Amino acid sequence: MILNKPVCTICRLLVAAVMLLTSQSCRISYKFNGAALDYTVYKTINVGEFPIRSALVYAPLQQMFELELLDYITRNTRLQTTDGNSDLKMEGEITGYSLSPQAVTEDAYASRTRLTITVRVKYTDSKNEKNDIDQTFSAYRDFDSSEMITDVQDELCQQISKELVELIFNATLGNW
């Protein structure tokens, strides 16, 4: 079978392009979930306690949030956690834990309720004070008002803690 010349030329060009692309030795890599840290400079981090300082208190929240934060830092950086002096320090407090009605039905009852958690974070970089942050982060989840908060708060607090930790990480260690 004889192929016509324009098709053969296109085939040769495609083969040449594929060979050229596959023979390149450089490679591009992106890391979207990791830290933007120079590990030759930063080796340690101290993550302090985050006591609850809100009017409404859910006691397991402090430990839940602190463990989520430590776990996230451990999974996404090569920093060693310390209890004493360190290159980086993260501390703060849980300043808000609130419930508020969101959707009101025609008979003036709330059909949705919002749980909001607010955390104040103080991040200190002992190598470069320009990176220091003192900021408040907030996240929420809505749930059906027919559900009791005691039935859903563990799951909601876990979801909100994960979101808060990602926000905090990106603003501090992620350097986004």
SEMI-700971 format. One line per field, with one value per residue: residue number from 1; residue in three letters; z, y, x of N, C-alpha, C in turn. Coordinates in steps of 0.001 Angstrom, whole numbers. Layout:
// SEMI-700971
k <- NUM|...
r <- Ala|...
nup <- Z|...
nnorth <- Y|...
neast <- X|...
caup <- Z|...
canorth <- Y|...
caeast <- X|...
cup <- Z|...
cnorth <- Y|...
ceast <- X|...
END
This chain:
// SEMI-700971
k <- 1|2|3|4|5|6|7|8|9|10|11|12|13|14|15|16|17|18|19|20|21|22|23|24|25|26|27|28|29|30|31|32|33|34|35|36|37|38|39|40|41|42|43|44|45|46|47|48|49|50|51|52|53|54|55|56|57|58|59|60|61|62|63|64|65|66|67|68|69|70|71|72|73|74|75|76|77|78|79|80|81|82|83|84|85|86|87|88|89|90|91|92|93|94|95|96|97|98|99|100|101|102|103|104|105|106|107|108|109|110|111|112|113|114|115|116|117|118|119|120|121|122|123|124|125|126|127|128|129|130|131|132|133|134|135|136|137|138|139|140|141|142|143|144|145|146|147|148|149|150|151|152|153|154|155|156|157|158|159|160|161|162|163|164|165|166|167|168|169|170|171|172|173|174|175|176
r <- Met|Ile|Leu|Asn|Lys|Pro|Val|Cys|Thr|Ile|Cys|Arg|Leu|Leu|Val|Ala|Ala|Val|Met|Leu|Leu|Thr|Ser|Gln|Ser|Cys|Arg|Ile|Ser|Tyr|Lys|Phe|Asn|Gly|Ala|Ala|Leu|Asp|Tyr|Thr|Val|Tyr|Lys|Thr|Ile|Asn|Val|Gly|Glu|Phe|Pro|Ile|Arg|Ser|Ala|Leu|Val|Tyr|Ala|Pro|Leu|Gln|Gln|Met|Phe|Glu|Leu|Glu|Leu|Leu|Asp|Tyr|Ile|Thr|Arg|Asn|Thr|Arg|Leu|Gln|Thr|Thr|Asp|Gly|Asn|Ser|Asp|Leu|Lys|Met|Glu|Gly|Glu|Ile|Thr|Gly|Tyr|Ser|Leu|Ser|Pro|Gln|Ala|Val|Thr|Glu|Asp|Ala|Tyr|Ala|Ser|Arg|Thr|Arg|Leu|Thr|Ile|Thr|Val|Arg|Val|Lys|Tyr|Thr|Asp|Ser|Lys|Asn|Glu|Lys|Asn|Asp|Ile|Asp|Gln|Thr|Phe|Ser|Ala|Tyr|Arg|Asp|Phe|Asp|Ser|Ser|Glu|Met|Ile|Thr|Asp|Val|Gln|Asp|Glu|Leu|Cys|Gln|Gln|Ile|Ser|Lys|Glu|Leu|Val|Glu|Leu|Ile|Phe|Asn|Ala|Thr|Leu|Gly|Asn|Trp
nup <- 0|-752|757|688|98|1820|4175|5075|5615|7726|9595|9995|11110|13504|14777|15089|16791|19093|19781|20312|22518|24414|24756|26206|29016|31245|33912|35093|38218|40561|43787|45609|48141|50019|52158|51845|52500|53365|54033|54833|56422|58200|60688|62949|64778|67123|68390|70174|72826|72231|73866|74811|74615|74409|74869|74688|75171|73937|75137|74001|71707|71793|72040|69754|67674|68092|67706|65023|63785|64460|63234|60530|59995|60426|58380|56094|56106|56728|59192|62559|65499|68524|72082|73261|72534|69138|65514|64348|65636|66701|68073|69976|70367|70802|69953|69399|69402|68117|67653|65207|63835|60441|58103|57863|58327|57005|59284|61137|62336|62654|60051|59392|61021|61932|62782|63960|64180|65561|65406|66813|65736|66477|64838|64787|63354|63922|62388|60441|60914|59312|58393|60471|61918|63197|63406|62796|62160|60636|60332|59187|59481|58271|59572|59746|61506|62820|63887|66819|68352|69904|68700|66273|66593|67015|64488|62902|64169|63658|60837|60525|61954|60312|58013|59091|59880|57383|56280|58100|57840|55124|55280|56875|57113|54519|53013|51068
nnorth <- -1167|2218|5242|8533|11495|13888|12783|11043|12881|14316|12242|11687|14110|14092|11817|12711|14895|13605|12051|14074|15342|13244|12784|14803|15925|17446|18062|18928|19696|19914|20845|20834|20460|20679|22181|25456|25678|26263|23747|23720|25839|25864|23639|22790|22893|24316|23487|24904|24772|25114|26573|26647|29545|30538|31566|29535|26157|23216|20594|18384|19578|21082|19186|17670|19552|20316|17848|17334|19501|19043|16523|17170|18938|17203|15312|16882|18296|18329|19028|18807|18276|20094|20693|22773|25503|26562|26737|27635|28685|27908|28936|29560|30194|28912|30857|31116|29405|28797|28721|29370|30366|29694|29240|30163|28953|29223|29291|30604|29185|27943|26144|25292|25151|26792|25867|27472|27804|29535|30400|31804|32438|32570|32857|32397|33150|32479|32987|34829|37553|38822|36944|36413|35905|36984|36057|35570|32777|31281|28885|27015|24820|23798|22372|20302|21610|19923|18005|17099|19004|17609|15154|15516|17045|16013|14988|17310|19107|17810|17990|20800|21425|20235|21836|24357|23833|23414|25991|27492|26272|26853|29634|29993|27917|26912|29136|30495
neast <- 847|544|1238|-71|1876|1450|282|2290|4317|3189|2998|5730|6556|5066|6157|8779|8350|7352|9579|11415|10231|10211|12873|13921|15763|15180|12888|9675|8330|5717|4591|1878|839|2781|5279|6710|9519|12949|14930|17519|17789|15581|14788|13415|10287|8078|5079|2676|184|-3356|-5492|-8984|-10804|-13329|-16778|-18709|-18043|-16569|-15199|-13507|-12532|-10097|-7942|-8495|-8104|-5390|-4029|-4683|-3390|-653|-310|-754|1363|3522|3096|3394|5782|9357|10110|11261|9466|9578|9824|11087|13286|13125|13267|10960|7793|4535|1593|-1405|-4936|-8243|-10722|-13386|-16475|-19327|-22908|-25347|-28492|-29435|-31117|-34423|-37655|-41049|-42652|-41134|-39063|-35744|-34245|-31769|-28619|-25621|-22381|-19625|-16151|-13450|-10053|-7200|-3966|-556|2329|5724|8781|11976|14189|13557|11847|9988|8281|6591|3375|280|-2750|-6275|-8310|-11138|-13765|-16618|-19496|-22640|-25638|-28579|-31291|-32985|-31428|-29644|-27092|-25283|-25263|-23973|-21681|-19032|-18219|-18568|-16792|-14378|-14251|-14216|-11900|-9943|-10161|-9473|-6811|-5578|-5893|-4362|-1840|-1242|-1038|1145|3457|3198|3467|1932
caup <- 0|-864|1444|-14|686|2955|5371|5521|6173|9034|10480|10346|12024|14802|15376|15487|17959|20238|20150|20894|23851|25345|24978|27068|30314|32364|34320|35887|39288|41409|45046|46067|49527|50882|52710|51077|53489|53070|55126|55313|57418|59178|61035|64075|65043|68409|68296|71534|73072|71749|74832|74409|75302|73931|75853|74577|75168|73657|75691|73131|70555|71913|71690|68369|66817|68255|67049|63578|63385|64543|62221|59219|59887|60313|57066|54974|56218|57325|60450|63794|66533|69779|73173|73682|71486|67792|64426|64138|66763|66407|69282|69830|71198|70146|70491|69130|69148|68190|66874|64763|62864|59083|57213|58648|57593|57034|60633|61928|62984|61863|59472|59344|62061|61566|63820|63541|65091|65263|66046|66671|65628|66493|64185|64946|62602|64605|61392|59612|61556|58292|58209|61658|61679|64302|62567|63189|61101|60986|59399|59690|58817|58543|59777|59842|62865|63465|64552|68057|68214|70562|67780|65087|66818|66822|63053|62428|64710|62924|59505|60660|62359|59114|57169|59772|59820|56027|56147|58920|57207|53918|55635|57644|56566|53082|52459|49847
canorth <- 0|3441|6372|9777|12247|14756|11983|10578|14027|14577|11149|11896|15254|13644|10931|13556|15680|12697|11706|15255|15545|12179|12762|15919|15428|18238|17660|19924|19087|20834|20271|21724|20263|20711|23449|26249|25917|25892|22835|23972|26910|25493|22222|22462|23699|24109|23730|25033|24431|26023|26473|27194|30794|31014|31496|28188|25266|21794|20187|17599|20353|21481|18061|17313|20539|20226|16623|17533|20431|18327|15477|17800|19439|16032|14696|17774|18930|17509|19679|18032|19011|20199|21359|23935|26464|26013|27709|28144|28439|28142|28848|30346|29873|28762|32028|31089|28175|29370|28183|30434|29917|30134|29263|30243|28474|30161|29382|31321|28277|27718|24804|24993|25796|26874|25776|28214|27738|30561|30136|32837|31796|33396|32107|33130|32640|33013|33307|35947|38070|39255|35844|36279|36128|36935|36119|34782|31934|30834|27953|26612|23783|23884|21087|20395|21976|18818|17181|17650|19311|16537|14013|15819|17943|15358|14968|18686|19668|17180|18601|22201|21425|19948|23034|25379|23451|23697|27445|27931|25756|27617|31014|30011|27030|26766|30414|30803
caeast <- 0|1329|608|193|2978|1101|47|3611|5025|2568|3410|7143|6620|4548|7156|9908|7935|7288|10957|12027|9662|10595|14318|14312|16208|14675|11552|8973|7544|4979|4168|817|446|3946|5704|7659|10573|14323|15273|18882|17636|14563|14849|12540|9096|7416|3633|2167|-1213|-4394|-6594|-10285|-11099|-14623|-17858|-19255|-16889|-16688|-13903|-12620|-12071|-8695|-7077|-8787|-7457|-3933|-3559|-4823|-2335|636|-300|-633|2737|4385|2901|3684|7096|10415|10469|11189|8742|10311|9119|11874|13630|12995|13369|9606|6888|3128|772|-2618|-6091|-9536|-11423|-14816|-17227|-20676|-24018|-26241|-29504|-29104|-32279|-35647|-38834|-42182|-43205|-40127|-38103|-34529|-34156|-30334|-27825|-24206|-21354|-18437|-15008|-12463|-8762|-6172|-2657|653|3400|6974|9922|13146|15215|13117|10639|9028|7342|5733|1945|-676|-3944|-7433|-8868|-12479|-14406|-17937|-20285|-24075|-26306|-30027|-31702|-33696|-30409|-29085|-25671|-24516|-25177|-23170|-20552|-17731|-17928|-18443|-15548|-13276|-14219|-13823|-10487|-9137|-10160|-8680|-5399|-5104|-5789|-3231|-616|-971|-679|2400|4488|3008|3928|1191
cup <- 0|-178|661|787|1858|4245|5930|6176|7564|10031|10929|11337|13420|15514|15869|16738|19215|20709|20822|22325|24851|25619|25865|28451|31485|32687|35208|36973|40148|42679|45652|47533|50496|51342|51775|52022|52941|54255|55551|56394|58554|59430|62106|64161|66410|68211|69712|71645|72516|72701|74301|75269|74817|75022|75873|74398|74843|73983|74755|71964|70638|71470|70226|67404|66892|67568|65528|63054|63385|63456|60826|58986|59686|58925|55917|55065|56729|58640|61617|64817|67833|70831|73613|72560|70123|66765|64184|65347|66331|67688|69069|70775|70322|70754|70264|68833|69263|67260|66480|63748|61484|58177|58062|57770|57715|58408|61636|62745|62067|61339|59338|60451|61633|62823|63270|64611|64615|66069|65770|66715|65655|65991|64236|64214|63207|63634|60561|60147|60563|58050|59389|61316|63005|63645|63110|61966|61569|59902|60018|58903|59229|58741|59949|61290|63571|64179|65814|67847|68832|69663|66620|65368|66692|65355|62507|62910|64000|61536|59565|61052|61164|58216|57791|59679|58430|55802|56883|58286|55980|54209|56338|56939|55062|52320|51140|49850
cnorth <- 1237|4560|7640|10626|13144|13966|11495|11703|14350|13497|11331|13045|14869|12746|11743|14365|14821|12334|12881|15479|14483|12155|13906|15402|16264|17806|18747|19204|20180|20120|21222|21564|20381|22108|24137|26650|25527|25051|22933|25052|26483|23996|21825|23412|23319|24471|23719|24602|25516|25912|27124|28416|31391|30852|30102|27236|23843|21212|19368|18390|20699|20359|17657|18246|20415|18988|16743|18436|19742|17267|16069|18314|18281|15402|15560|18546|17900|18109|18700|18869|18962|20858|22628|24919|25794|27133|28395|27820|28789|27927|29673|29917|29727|29837|32006|29693|28596|28666|29348|29888|30480|30254|29204|29817|29488|30282|29923|30413|28090|26286|24349|25768|25749|26787|26443|28098|28752|30290|31306|32141|32848|32510|32957|32411|33268|33419|34539|36478|38626|38179|35658|36646|36069|37154|35217|34056|31418|29890|27497|25437|23997|22476|21335|20655|20893|17870|17884|17892|18204|15322|14258|16587|17293|15403|16376|19319|19089|17810|20041|22292|21179|21174|24141|25084|23726|25197|27974|27501|26585|29053|31102|29192|26858|28011|30741|32267
ceast <- 898|544|886|1177|2566|879|1381|4393|4488|2985|4847|7294|6133|5555|8345|9566|7886|8690|11654|11535|10111|12084|14795|14676|15696|13257|10964|8210|6928|4588|3149|471|1614|4280|6683|8783|11929|14801|16730|18864|16712|14574|13830|11347|8544|5945|3084|719|-2132|-5586|-7871|-10586|-12420|-15671|-18483|-18074|-17308|-15319|-13009|-12014|-10595|-7761|-7255|-8041|-5934|-3360|-3628|-3706|-967|748|-91|781|3706|4296|3395|4991|8106|10876|10346|10433|9537|9432|9832|12081|13571|13130|12029|8749|5469|2336|-476|-3706|-7328|-10437|-12929|-15334|-18683|-21655|-24919|-27240|-29180|-30316|-33538|-36825|-39965|-42832|-42181|-39209|-36896|-34514|-32705|-29643|-26369|-23341|-20102|-17366|-13978|-11204|-7821|-4817|-1563|1784|4657|8096|11176|14261|14856|11785|9619|7968|6393|4291|1202|-2034|-5052|-7989|-10221|-12999|-15718|-18488|-21740|-24628|-27800|-30424|-32505|-32724|-29922|-27599|-24814|-24352|-24220|-21876|-19185|-17322|-17713|-17143|-14329|-13137|-13720|-12349|-9577|-9051|-9313|-7187|-4829|-4944|-4558|-1915|-253|-527|675|3478|4389|3454|3241|927
END
